[in-house]
Amino acid sequence: MNPRPTKIVLIGAGSASFGLGTVRDIVLTPELRGSTLWLVDINERAVNTMAELVRRLSDAADANLDVRETTDRKEALPGASFVVVSIERERERLWKLDFEVPLKHGIRQIYGENGGPGGLFHSLRQIPPVLDIAHDMERLCPGALLINFSNPMSRICLALARHSGVPFVGLCHGIHNHRPRLARLMDADPLDIEPKAAGINHFTWILDLRSKSTGEDLYPRLRQAVRTYDPTYLPLDRYLFDKFGLFPSPCDDHPGEYLAWAWQFYGLKGYDFDVEVRARNDLWARIERILAGQEPIEPLLGNRSGERAVDIIRAIATNQPSYELAVNITNSGHIANLPAGCIVEVPALVAAWGVKGLNVGELPEGCALLLRTQVGLQDLVVQAAVSGDRRVALEAMLADPVVQDAQAAERALDELLQLEAAYLPQFK
């Protein structure tokens, strides 16, 4: 296949993990040789460092990429075919507030990223800047595909569907990362496991589980395995499996964000911020050593990241069809007993025609009911993020199944609105 040069813009490219993983995938994709790659980030030092690394990767792999960098996305967007977005602002500090303030007021959320009061405030911060990107795309690169990695995934994608005209797809590696966990339970090869899952982001249900090599139905094997495997491993997922009949995806911490009683299984330890910070610092230190000539660059070219953005870009740019395990798109009958127009995560086929979700029929009613609660809540959250209306934000807080105390909800809402005011200008 001859290379098919295209223009790709990465917004948030100064992130050591997201930026490096995505550009490495581009460099390692022969069909994208000669493409123009714009790296965009508000952190000038980070984006300049990443651009220098990408140029060296491109040279080492003979990818012939035209690499450019900027802190102004309006400079990068004109003529783009694909815009990949992964943005956050003061991720650890604000996430800690999202988690700790509601907990201080007695609200038991287990993670505070995508559901509960923390997920609400994460959405209030994230939705406006992503919509700003989409509106710039409408003017500067109409028709370009926005590929979103930012969380809260479902709520951001719903905002894009309701308040912009850009084509979009949201990507999450949850089901891909769940394969090794399922393999561990069954003592199987993770590369031989083929799940088919559907639902909403961070809470899908595995509808079918098969061996790639033989086509064998692996669900009986999984049911047998969970009866005897260490009961402390994935206790919430296994409880849901036992009570609702399907195994959820991904692991406990994500579905648990949407369930009032998840803390009984997962506890209230929250996210390990220290591990995240150390990993990022270690990766930046490695990048600096490579650029200083103290460490070879070639090992970075050994493996793909495992993310699916570049495979989708390749499939569309070259019309080489690709099957994707999970994409976040607008529900157009893909899950029959979830509302039309909500955001669902389903398998899809991708080619020059774009991203086409597969119809999976109806979910078992109990499974669907848990998701419909979140689908309705997402509407309120998007309204609050766009309008800056405290009353709507409070309605979203009170409607969240994680919130069991009305007075605590108001106290947490007002405290977070004050502490995070600099990041929530729409509420002024």
N, C-alpha and C positions, 0 to 999 in steps of 0.2 A: 504494500500500500504506500503510495507516494505521500510525503508529508502534506498536510493541509494547514498552512499557517493561518492563525487567527489572532485576534486581540483579546487578551484576558487581563482583567483588573482584579487585584486582590486588595480588599479594604480590611485593614487590621493586620497587614503583612508584617508589622513590627513585632508580632507575637512570636516568641522563639519556637513554641510547639506548633501552632497553626501555620505560621508562615513557612517554617522550614519544611514541615511535612508536605504542604501543598506544592511548594516550588520543586521539591525533590521529585514528586510524582510527575510534574510537568516535564522536568528535565529527562526523566526516564521513559517518557512516552514518545516513541519515534514519530508517530503521526503528527505530533505538534512541533516538530523541529522547524525553526525559522519563525516561530510565532513572536508577536510582541507581547511582552509581559510588563505591566505596570504594577509597582508595589506602592501602596498608599497606607500611611499611618500618621497620626498626629504627633508621634514621638519621632522627631527628625533623626536623632542619633540611631535609634533602633532600625528605622527603615533604611538609612544609609548603610548600616552594617549588614543588614540582610541583603540589600542589593549587591554589595560587593561579594558576598558569599555566593549568591545566585550566579553572578557572572563567572566566578571560578568553577562552580558546578557545571554550568553550561559549556565552558571551555573543556573541562575534563571529560564530559560526555559527548562532546561534539554536537551539542543540541542547537547551536547557532541561534540562541534566543536574543532578541533585542530587548534588553532589560533596562527599565527606567524607574525612577522613584520620585515621589513627591509627597508633601504633606497636604496638598490641595487636590481633592478628588476631582474637582471640575477640570483640572488640567489633564487628568488621566481618562475620563469617561468618554469623550467624543469618539465615536466609531467602534466602541467595544462591542464584542459579541457575547461575552460572559463576564459577569461581575460576581465575585465570590466575597461574601461578607462574613466576618467573624470579629465582632467588636465588643468591648467591655470598657467600663470606666472604673478605675480603682477597684478591681474585681474582689480581692480578698477583704479589704477594709469595709466596703459597703455590704458584701455578703455577710460578714460577721454581724453587722448591725441588723440586717434583715433576719438573721437567726436569733441573735441574743435578745433584742428588745422584746419581741413577742413572748419569748420564753420567760423573760423577767416578769411579764404580766400574767403568766400562767397558761399561755397557749402552747400546746405540745405539738410542735411541728418537728419532723425528724431531719429536715435538710434545709428548707428555706430557699430553694433555688427556683423551682418551677411551680410549686403549689403552696398553699397556705399563705399567711401574711407576707412571708419572705418572697414568695413567687409573685405576689401582687406588686410589691415595690420594685422587684427586679423588672417586671413588665413596664411599670410606669417610667423607669429610667431608660429602658432599651427601645421601646416602640417608637418614640418620637425621632431619635437619630436614624433609625433604620428607614422610617418613612421619608425623612429628609433625603437619604441616599436614593430611595426609589423615585422621588420627585425630580431629583437631578437627572436620573436615568431617563425619565420620560422626555426630558428636553434634549439631552445630550447623546443618548444612544437608545432611541426608541426601538423596541423589539429585542434588546439584549436580555438574556436570561439572568435573573438574580438567583444565585445559589446561596442560601442562608445556612450558616452554622450557628448563629447566635441563639442563645437561650433567653427567655423561655420560648422554645421553638413554636409550639402550636399558637401561642398568643401573637407572636411576631408575624407568623404567616397569615393569621386571620386578619391582622391589621393591614398587611399588604393586599389581601384579597378585597377588603372593604374600602380601603382608602387610597389605593393606587391602581394604576393600569398596567404595571409591569408584570410580565410572566415571571413566575418564581417557582422554586422547589426548595424545600427544607430537607437537610440531610443530618442524620444522627447515626452514630455507629453502635447504638445500643444492641440491636439484634446480632450484629457481627461479634461484638464482645461477649455476647451471651453464649455463643457456641462452645468456647472452652469450658464454661461452667456446666453446661449440659453434658459435655463430654466427660467432665470429672465425675458427675453423678453416675453416669452409665459406664465408666471406664472404657470410653470409646475414643476414636481419633476425631479431633475437632474438625479436621479438614474433610471428613466424610459425613458430616452432619449438615442436612439441608432443611432449615426450618421455614415455614410459611406463617407469618404473623401479621396481624392487623389490629388496629385500635387507634389510640391517639399517642402522640410522642411521649415516651417514657412510661407508657402503660399500654402495651399491646398484648394480645393473646395468641399463643402459638396454636394455629389451627391444624397444622400438619407438620410432622417431623419424620424425616426419612433419611435412609442411607443413600448418599450420592452414588456409591458404587453398585449397590444391589437393588435399590428402590424399596428396601424393607421398611415397613412401618415401625418406627422406633418408639412410638408412644407406649406400647405394652412394656418394653424394656425400661423406659423411664419410670413408669408407674411402679414397677417392681423395685427399681433401684432406690426410689425415695423412701420406701418402707424400711430399708435397712441402713442407709447411709447416715453418717454423723448428723444428728438432729439439729446441731447448732449451725449447719451450713445452709444458707438461704432459707431461714425459717419462715419469713413472710411469703416468699414465692411458693414455698411448699404448702403453706396453709391455704393460700388462694387456690392452688392446684387441687387440693383435697376438697375444698368447699364449692368451687365453681366448675371443676371438671377439665379446665385447660390450664396449661402452665403459662404464667405471665412472663413478659420480658420488658426491660432488662432486670437486673438484680434488685434486691429488696429496697434499696434507698430511693429508687425512682418511683415505682408504683406507690410506695408508701407515702410519697408526698401528697397524694390525693385521698388518703384514707384517714379517718379520724382516729382509728385505733391502731395504726401502724406502729406507734411508739412502743406498744406492748411487746412487739417482736424485735424492733430495731433499736430501741432505746432512744436517748436524747443527746447522743454524743456529737451529732452534726458532722460537718465536713472537716477533714483533716487539712487545714490550711497550711500547716507547717510543711507537710510533705509536698504540697503543690509548690510552695515558694522555693524549697530546696531543689526540686527537680528543674524548675525554670532557671534558677541561678546556675545550676550545674550545666545546663544546656548552653546558656549564654557564655559561660566560661569556656566550654568546648569550642564554640564558634570563634571566640577571640583567639584561642590557641591555633586554630586552623588558619585564620587570617594572618597570624603572626608567623606562620611557617613552622610552628612547634608541633603540629600534629597533621598527619596526612588527610586530604580531603576525600580520597577514594572510598573509605568505608561508608560515607554518607550516600554513596551511589549504589549500595548493595541491595537495599530493600525498599519497597513501596511503603507508604505510611499506613495503608489499610483504609483510609478515607476514600469516599466514592466520587468526589467532585470531579476529579480529572477524568475518570472513566466516563462520566456523563458528558463532559465536554468533548472527549474523543468520539463518543458515540454520535453526538449531534453533528459535530464538525465534519466527520468522515462518513456518516450514514452507515456505521458498523453497529448493528443492533446490540444492545446490552440489556441483560436482565438484572434488575436491582431488587434486593431483598426488602428495602424500606425507603420510601420517599414520603415527605409530608406535602400534601396537596389538598385542594378543595374537594370535598366529597360530592361527587356527581354520580351517586348510586354505587360507589365502590363498597361501602358498608351499608347494606340496605336498611338497617334499623338504627342508624345514626342520622341526624338531620342533614338535609341537603345544604351545602354551603359551609358546613363546619370544616375544620382541618382534620384530616385523618392521615394515619401512617399505614401505608399498604405497599405491597410489591408493585413493580412497574416494569414496563418495557420502554427503552429509550433508543431513539434513532433520530434522523434528520427531522422527523415530524415533531420532536420534542419528547416530553415525559408523559407517558400514558399509563395511569394507574390501572391495576387489574381489579375487577369486581370479585369480591369474596363471598357475596351473599350476606346472610344475617349472622350476627354473633349470637351465642346463647343469651337469653334475655337478661339473666343476672349480670353477665359480663358487660352487656351493652348498657344496662342501667347505671353501673358505676361510671361509665364513660360519659353518658348523657348528662350526668350531674356536672362534670367538668366542662362539657361543651357549652352548656348554658352559662356557666360562670365566666368562661372566656369572653363571651359577648360583653358582659359588664366590665371586665378588666380592660378590654380594648376601648370601650366608651370612656372609661375613666382616664386612660392614658392619653387619649386624643383631646378630650374636653378639659382636663384639669379640674373636674368638678369633684369636690370633696364628698358630696352626698353620694355620688355614684361609686366612688372609691370605697366609702363605708358600706354601701349595699353589697359590693363585691366581697368585702371582708366578712360581713355577716352571713353571706350566702355560702361561704367556703365551709365544707364539712369539717375541716380541721379546727375551726373556731367554735368553741363551746361556751364562751362567756361574752355577752354583749358589751359589758362595761370594759372588760379587758381589751376587746377589739377596738373600741373608741380610743382608749388610752394608748394602745400600741400604734394605731393609725396616726394620731396627732403627734406622738413623739417622733415617729419615723418621718413624717412630713416636715417636722422642724429640723431633725438631724441631717436629712438628705435634701434640704431645700435647694442647695446649689445645683443639684442634678435634676430637679423637677420644676423647671421654670414655668411649665404650663399651669401649675397650681398657684402662681402669683397673680 
